[in-house]
Amino acid sequence: MTIYDFIVRDAEGNEVAMKDYEGKVLLVVNTATGCGFTPQYEGLQDLYEKYQAQGFEIIDFPCNQFANQAPGTEEEIVDFCQSRYSVTFKQFEKIKVNGPDEHPIYTYLKSQQGGMLSSAIKWNFTKFLVDRNGNVVDRFGPIDTPAKIDAKINELL
């Protein structure tokens, strides 16, 4: 199994095959609009603008599991991100990243980075970096800003 075997839904509810991202460097992030880390959207957008033409994509999954910090609908979340942070990268459906109802893509990501005991997502804006071959090569915590990840992304491109 690889990340390309998953089907996810975008913010409009359309199915998206992760296989569509094959050959690209991906940053998969669980986000929230009411979090202390929400300003990282600005840094994420900066990375996207800097590297998108070279084959970089951000996969943004809003998550309301942490202190109800993403309470809006997908449409409200997209509107917020576009109006507040000028986000142009694709946003996906709100999902759970821990527990019995966690999305299978997060079960996979965590199994690739973190091991069984330390695999739980601790907060919003946890980031997984995936290389062009679909390998989950790194995991970054919420305090790791997008700027801190820049060099790693550039290396993979």
N, C-alpha and C positions, 0 to 999 in steps of 0.2 A: 504494500500500500504506500502511496505517496500523496502529497498534498493535492496533486492533480486528479485524484480519484473522487474528490468531494464536489458536491453540488451545493451551492449556497443561494440565498435569495438577496437581491438588492433591495434598496429602500422602497422601491415601487412594488415589491413582491414578485418580481420576475426571477426565474431560475437562471443562475449563472454557473457554468461549469468552470471549475478552477483550472481545468485543462486549457481554457482560453488564455491563461497567464503563463503557459509553458514557455520557457526561454527567457523569462523576465526575472529581475530581482524584485522580491516582494518584501514589504514591511507590513505585517499583520498586527493590528492594534485594537484592543478593546477600549472604547472611549466613553466619555460622558460629558454632557453639556453643563452640569452644575458642580463640577469637581474643582478642587484647587489646582489640578493639573490641566484643566481645560485650555488655558492659554497655549499649551503645546500644539494646538491646532495650527497656530501661526507658523511654528517651526516645521510641522509636518508639511504644510503647504509650501514653505520655502524649499524643502527637500524635493518635493514633487516637481516644482517648477524648475529646479536645478537639474534633475536627473531623468525626468519622464521621457524626454526625447532619446535617451540612451537605453531605454528599456526598463525603467523603474516604475513600480506601481505600489500604491498604498491601499491596503484592504482594511477598511474602517468598519468595525462592528460595534455599534453602541451597546452598552451593557448597563442595566439598572440594578445589578446585584449588590452594589457597594453603596450603602446609605441612600438608596433611591436617588442617585445623582444624574440619572438619565430618564426622567419620568415622562417625557413627551412621546408623541407618536413619531414614527419614522419621518413623516412629512415635516413635523415641527422641528425635529432634530436637524434635518437637511436645511431647512430655512434658516435656523439659528447659525449653523456652520457657514453657510454661504453669505449671510448678511453680516455676521460678526467677524469672520476670519477669511472671507473670500475663498473658501474651499472649493476646489475644482476636481479633486480626485473623487472616485466613485465611493459612495457610501452604501452600506448594506443594512439588512434588517437587524433589529435589536435582538440580541441573543443572551443566553446564559453561558458563562465560561467556567463555572464550577458546579459540582453537585450532580444529582441524578438526572437533571434536565439540561445539562451542559450540551452545547452543540458539538457534534462529532468532530468537527474540524479542530476544536480546542482540545478535545481528548487526544487527538493525534499530535497537535503542536506540543502539548505538555509532555507527551510520551517521548518526544524527540529531544526536548531540552528541559532538564530539571529532575528526572528520575521520579520514582513513584512517591517518595515521602515529601519531596520539596516541590512537587509539581503544581500545587494549587496556585491560582492567580490570586495575588494578595490585594490588588487594587486596580482601578482604571489606569489606562495608559501603559499597560505592560505590552511590550513589543517583541515580536518574533521576526527575525531576519532570515529570509529564504533565498538561496542562490538560484542561478539560472537553470540548474538541474533539478530543482525541487527539494534540495536538502535544507533542513532547518539548521542553520549554522550558528545562530546566536539568539539569546534571549536577554532582554533589557527590562529593568524594573521601571516603575512609574517615575522615579526621580531622574532617570537617564533621559536627558532632553534630546530632541531630534538633532540638535547641533552636535551633541556628543557622539551620535551614531553616523554622522556624515562620512567620516573617513572610512568606516567599515563598508558603507554602501558603495562609495567610490572604488574601493578595492575590488568589490565583486563585479562591478560594471566593467 
